[in-house]
Amino acid sequence: MTQRLPHQVVATHVAPVTRRPRAAAPQLPVFIDQSGWRRRTLQGVGLAVGLACLGYLLFAGVLISGLRQPVGTQPPSTNGPARSGPDTGKSSHGSGTPVRADAHADHYRRPLSGRSAPPSAGGPKQ
Amino acid sequence: MSRRAAVRRPPRGHWLVLLLVLLVVGVTLLFEGWTTHQVDAARVKPPCTRPIPREADDGKPLLRFGPKGVTTAAMPPGTVALTFDGGFDPVWTPRLLDLLRMHHARATFFVYGQDAARHPKLLRRILDEGHEIGSYTYSGGDLGVASPLRSRLELSLSQAAFAGAAGINTTLLRLPHTTAADTLCGPEWPAAQRAAAQGYLVVASDHKDREPWRGVVTQHSQTDLGYHEAEDLLRDPGAKRFTTISGGLGRPAFVDGVPVAQEIKGEGLIWSARLGHAFLTAMVWALTLTGVLGVLRMLLFAVFARLHVRRLHRYRPGAPRLREVRDPVTVLVPAYNEEVGIASTVYSLLASTHPHFEIIVIDDGSTDATADIAEGIGDPRVTVIRQPNGGKPSALNTGLARARHDIVVMVDADTVFEPEALARLVQPLAHPAVGAVSGNTKVGNRRRLLGKWQHLEYVLGFNLDRRMFEVLECMPTVPGAIGAFRRDALMGVGGVSDETLAEDTDLTMALWRAGWRVVYEQSAVAWTEVPTTLRQLWRQRYRWCYGTLQSMWKHRHAVTEVGPAGRFGRRVLLYVTLFQIALPLCAPVVDMFALFGALFRDPGEAALVWFGFLSVQLVTAVYALRLDRERLRVLWVLPLQQFVYRQLMYLVVIHSVTTALLGTRLKWHSMKRAGTADPYLLEAPTGDPLDEPPPRRSLSSR
């Protein structure tokens, strides 16, 4: 029993003399991180996760509250002025789009002018 | 870094993070539940009781609700507007698009917002190939029965999804569950009116029997059936041209580009829906894992407890007959401010039937009359040692140095031994390989609810646990309340270490690693006082849990060792990691889902799952109580345990794991005790180890 003591005593005597805190490391309770980098890292991670969650919640809130905006105030007209087009159909509306042959027309995605622009071909332009 | 900064309060920030995470889980659960119509459902079309107004009932499929009433429109003769609605189909939607391209035909697709969010590429392909997009609401909710909030969200969320997926919005709308215009009857009509007020042109379809040469708006699903219907129509000689709704009307496209801001918002929606979905998948996995682990644990309990019982009662031929241990025993009673309980502890020990023993009470710098009371007992077998306060390990080491006998029993100063306990506890030491024996702790103060809960936990958890550990030969803890040790074994591992807060677990693990076996003697019963307030319980469990984590980490290399030590390490570390860390960490998810299930899903289903789990637990509890010869009446508190106790237990684990990961140095406050309470509360070292080193460590090994 007492044979073990000298070792202890030597260890604790050496430490202060050499001024190296690491000499006391084996005595340190498990998990204690003296440098504190683990705490700082984890706090950073926690902060990031927390902010991400907060951001998500805020975004969800903004999204839901921003959704009150309708696409318009009244439906688009179904029988407005006839369009000028290269090929007028024989339909009762007096206008129409090309028959079956309009495949290569470019699509109407994101027209530059928007809906208020002068009427252009519904499906195909050109 | 100043020395003062080294000691910190227990962390708190993780509660905020946990709260936020749970909030996010809640929101995603709600949203997911909303899209699948578990929350605020509107899935079933109500029966029609009122036809649509006469002026609109002319069979024309396009309805425009203007300020001057409703006007209708139809396709001109020879024009076919193919419309496809319903969900995207990963097989048939692309095939349909190929078919349409082959025939140079245009069509209109009414798309669910959630499909657009999930398959933005498909949406873009549809647009790129010249087709038109209409809204089919976000999740297919029936607008006739939907709540005002759902109606609004169904429309605007799908617009957001379209904006995010392809940068467009659309003013075409088809109400889910409607076909021809006359199906917009009953509550669908006002719903259509409300939608129109938000700028939508409502598109129904023509009746199926209308001839294509007269001009029709057809309606197909994106399936095998829809494909073949479309194929037949495309071959129909009466159909002159196939075009979109706007094309048929000769109007500008009903699909329009959106400002960048809306596009960004839409992309945000898509991402959050996607993230939410992934998150939810992870949560479901966690839930499954928890369920499997929970059931597995109960099964393990039952199987191993049964094995243990059979092993105890079965005669094994060839087993060595062990001698009865009647050797003298030294009983160590470390005490710190235990004036209420010390006398009964010592008297109960003095009443032991064991023939020869001495009792050493180590007063660890108590500020009350503990030492005086112990000295006042006046029995020659009792010795009292006073030492300056140094913590429980230090007190035990002091006592160990003064122990005269080869068998050492450690007892907490708030524990009462049964007369037989001491004699029975030391019997397994007859086997030369056994280094330590754990006794059976029972809850003494079980009058109140908290005591009853802990009683159940001791019987159901700890005692069944110990039987299993005994069979598997991996007992991780000899409790501080009642444990017998071989003095050689203790000396061999250098006495009791104070590197962890659970010195009993640490010591037991060290014994295993030194090659000793640790066994369980269920007939050696000691009655211990358990915390009576939630606060005390929290502190006790925090210390236990944190200490166990520390001990596991300290002895982690046992996993790779050979022989009994390695076997012990692998089994116990696996068990504790799975059942005492992973299981509690997943538990909050279970509560979230349970709450969600009870509120929004079928409450019957949630109740079934809950009672299923509960009955498994009940069966195990009945078995455990009968094994321990306890009354079954206490079982009524088991269902209640699910509500406060269980949450407390998993929050403790979360708190401990966070503290361990942070690596902060904590000051453990000794708690107020009324002779009851926690086995022993040790104060963690406070200052820098350099400045206040040895007295408390004089006997610890390393």
Interface residues (C-beta under 8 A of the other chain):
Chain A: M1 R4 L5 Q8 V9 T12 A15 P16 P21 A24 P26 Q27 L28 P29 V30 F31 I32 D33 Q34 S35 G36 R38 R39 L42 Q43 G46 V49 G50 C53 L54 Y56 L57 F59 A60 V62 L63 I64 G66 L67 R68 Q69 P70 V71 G72 T73 Q74 P75 P76 S77 T78 N79 G80 A82 R83 G89 K90 S91 S92 H93 G94 S95 G96 T97 P98 V99 R100 A101 D102 A103 A105 H107 Y108 R109 R110 P111 L112 G114 R115 A117 P119 S120 A121 G122 G123 P124
Chain B: M1 A6 G13 H14 L16 V17 L20 V21 L23 V24 V27 F31 L62 R64 F65 G66 P67 T71 A73 M75 P76 P77 G78 T79 R101 H103 H104 A105 R106 L127 D128 E129 G130 H131 E132 R152 L153 L155 S156 L157 Q159 A160 A166 G167 I168 N169 T170 T171 A196 A197 Q198 G199 Y200 L201 V202 G215 K240 R241 F242 T243 T244 I245 S246 G247 G248 L249 G250 R251 P252 A253 F254 V255 D256 G257 K265 G268 L269 S272 L275 L400 A401 M491 G494 G495 D498 E499 T500 L501 Y546 L549 Q550 S551 W553 K554 T658 T659 A660 L661 L662 G663 T664 R665 A684 P685 D688 P689 L690 P693 P694 R697 S698 L699 S701 R702
